[in-house]
Amino acid sequence: MTLADLLEGEAPLLVLAPHPDDESLGCGLLLAERWAQGRFTHVVCLTDGAASHPHSLLWPHARLAAVRHGELTEAVRRLGGTPARDVTWLGFPDAALHRLYGPGADLAHVLTGLCDRLGVDTLLFPSPDDPHCDHQAGAEAAARVGVWRTGLQLWHYPVWSRWSALEAGKDLPGLRLDLPKRRDAKRRALAAHRSQMGLVVTDDPDGFEMPPGFAERFISEAELFVPVSA
């Protein structure tokens, strides 16, 4: 499999994002290019993203989930997608996907049904090496879909495992996609995820915030995609 399969494939491509912002961090350039070319590309967000600030009183679970849904919608719009057509929001509990829907088959059944409905022939999912339970559960489910649905091309993309490698002065193996003309769209898409940059929730000092330089590093670096053997 080559990058041309990801960039130029005519059949729909499905991108699994464990949380709102993973789609922009790991795949923003790819998404922007495919949507600019008019190629059907669909993002499915697995969780509601509402565990990022668990101690906030001003932003309880449902309110924060709604904000993160809105941020994802705006990010997809800034990348050139049409949210009503190009996004499926599953809304499973953040940071609990591994307990509720993985590594068992339930999430895989949901994703298989979505692949069938959309006519997907390529599935792009989070790296199993990412040290986050939702990323690993998403990768496990995608692997099961690949077993059940013959002919499906499987790729994964790293987020947290790549950040750790870059911080250590290393990088990970894979195929690199660099599209400078789409970098501004990716920057604007990431800027839509304001709640993850400390710009929304102010009453949870222990809540998640992207590390300094995190977003900029993913904007400036080529995206990394790893083909998975059947």
C-alpha positions in Angstrom: 0.0 0.0 0.0 1.2 3.5 -0.8 0.3 7.1 0.1 -1.5 7.3 -3.2 -4.0 4.7 -1.9 -4.8 7.1 1.0 -4.8 10.3 -1.1 -6.4 9.2 -4.3 -8.6 6.3 -3.5 -12.0 6.7 -5.1 -13.9 4.6 -2.6 -14.8 6.2 0.8 -12.1 6.3 3.5 -13.1 6.1 7.1 -11.0 7.8 9.8 -11.4 6.7 13.4 -10.8 9.5 16.0 -10.8 8.3 19.6 -11.5 11.9 20.7 -12.3 15.2 19.1 -8.9 16.7 18.0 -7.3 13.4 17.0 -8.6 13.8 13.5 -6.9 17.1 13.1 -3.7 16.2 14.9 -3.0 12.9 13.1 -4.8 13.3 9.8 -5.6 17.0 9.2 -3.5 17.3 6.1 -4.9 14.1 4.6 -8.5 15.1 5.4 -8.0 18.6 3.9 -6.5 17.3 0.7 -9.1 14.6 0.2 -12.0 16.9 0.8 -10.4 19.5 -1.5 -10.3 16.8 -4.2 -14.0 15.9 -3.6 -13.1 12.4 -2.4 -15.6 11.0 0.1 -13.9 10.8 3.5 -15.7 10.2 6.8 -14.6 10.8 10.4 -16.1 8.8 13.2 -15.5 10.1 16.7 -15.5 7.2 19.1 -15.9 9.0 22.4 -17.6 12.2 23.7 -14.2 13.7 24.9 -15.8 14.7 28.2 -13.2 13.2 30.5 -10.6 15.9 29.8 -11.7 18.0 32.8 -13.3 15.7 35.3 -13.2 18.0 38.3 -14.8 21.0 36.7 -18.1 22.2 38.3 -18.8 24.8 35.6 -18.4 22.2 32.9 -20.1 19.0 33.9 -20.0 16.0 31.6 -22.9 16.7 29.3 -22.0 20.4 28.8 -18.3 19.6 28.0 -19.3 16.8 25.6 -21.5 19.3 23.8 -18.6 21.8 23.5 -16.3 19.1 22.2 -18.9 18.0 19.7 -19.1 21.6 18.5 -15.3 21.9 18.3 -15.1 18.7 16.1 -17.8 20.0 13.8 -16.0 23.3 13.4 -12.6 21.6 12.9 -14.0 19.4 10.1 -15.6 22.5 8.5 -12.2 24.3 8.6 -10.6 21.3 6.9 -13.0 21.5 4.1 -15.5 18.8 5.1 -19.3 19.0 5.5 -20.0 17.9 9.0 -23.6 16.8 8.4 -22.3 14.4 5.7 -18.7 13.7 6.8 -18.9 13.1 10.6 -20.4 10.3 12.8 -20.4 11.0 16.5 -20.7 7.8 18.5 -20.3 9.6 21.8 -19.2 6.6 23.9 -17.7 7.5 27.4 -14.3 9.1 27.2 -11.5 7.1 28.9 -13.7 4.1 29.3 -13.9 2.8 25.7 -11.6 -0.1 26.7 -14.0 -1.2 29.4 -17.2 -0.8 27.6 -16.5 -1.6 24.0 -13.0 -3.1 23.8 -11.2 -5.3 23.5 -14.4 -7.2 22.9 -16.3 -7.1 19.6 -19.1 -4.6 20.3 -17.3 -1.5 18.9 -16.1 -3.6 16.0 -19.7 -4.5 15.1 -20.6 -0.8 15.1 -17.7 0.1 12.9 -18.3 -2.9 10.5 -21.9 -1.7 10.1 -20.6 1.8 9.3 -18.1 0.6 6.8 -20.8 -1.4 5.1 -23.3 1.5 5.0 -20.7 3.9 3.6 -19.0 1.5 1.2 -15.7 2.0 2.8 -12.6 0.2 1.5 -9.9 1.9 3.7 -9.9 2.3 7.4 -7.5 4.6 9.2 -7.3 4.2 12.9 -5.2 5.3 16.0 -1.9 3.5 16.6 -2.1 0.6 19.0 1.2 1.9 20.4 -0.4 5.1 21.6 -0.4 5.0 25.5 -4.1 5.8 25.9 -6.8 3.3 26.6 -9.2 4.7 24.0 -6.6 4.7 21.2 -5.8 1.1 22.0 -9.4 0.1 22.1 -10.0 1.8 18.8 -7.1 0.0 17.2 -8.3 -3.3 18.6 -11.8 -2.8 17.2 -10.3 -1.8 13.8 -8.2 -4.9 13.7 -11.4 -7.0 14.3 -13.2 -5.2 11.5 -10.3 -6.0 9.2 -10.7 -9.7 10.0 -14.4 -9.7 9.4 -14.5 -7.5 6.3 -12.1 -9.0 3.7 -10.5 -6.6 1.2 -10.5 -3.7 3.7 -7.2 -1.7 3.6 -6.0 -0.9 7.2 -3.7 1.9 8.2 -2.9 3.5 11.5 -1.7 6.9 12.6 0.2 7.7 15.8 -0.5 10.7 18.1 0.8 10.2 21.6 3.4 7.6 20.7 4.7 10.0 18.1 4.8 12.9 20.5 6.9 10.8 22.9 9.3 9.9 20.1 9.6 13.4 18.9 10.3 14.7 22.4 13.0 12.1 22.7 14.6 13.3 19.4 13.4 10.3 17.5 10.6 9.5 15.0 8.6 6.4 14.2 8.7 4.3 11.0 5.9 4.8 8.5 5.0 6.7 5.3 5.2 10.5 5.6 2.7 12.9 4.1 3.7 16.5 3.8 1.3 18.9 2.1 2.4 22.5 2.9 -0.5 23.9 1.0 -2.9 22.3 3.5 -1.0 23.3 6.6 -3.0 26.5 7.2 -6.2 24.5 7.2 -4.8 22.1 9.7 -3.7 25.0 11.9 -7.1 26.5 11.8 -8.7 23.1 12.5 -6.6 22.5 15.6 -7.4 26.1 16.8 -11.1 25.0 16.9 -10.3 22.6 19.7 -10.1 25.4 22.3 -11.2 23.4 25.3 -8.0 21.3 24.9 -5.8 24.4 24.9 -6.9 25.8 28.3 -9.1 28.4 26.7 -12.6 27.2 27.9 -12.5 25.4 31.2 -11.0 27.5 34.0 -12.0 25.7 37.2 -10.1 22.4 36.9 -6.3 23.0 37.2 -5.7 19.3 36.9 -7.6 19.0 33.6 -6.0 18.2 30.3 -4.2 20.8 28.3 -2.1 20.2 25.2 1.6 20.4 26.3 3.5 23.5 25.2 4.5 23.2 21.5 2.3 20.1 21.0 -0.1 21.4 18.4 2.6 23.4 16.6 4.8 20.3 16.3 2.0 18.3 14.7 1.3 21.2 12.3 4.9 21.6 11.2 5.7 17.8 10.9 4.7 15.6 8.1 1.8 13.3 9.0 2.8 9.7 9.6 0.7 6.7 8.3 1.5 3.0 8.8 0.0 0.4 6.5 -1.1 -2.8 8.3 -0.7 -6.2 6.8 -3.8 -8.3 6.5 
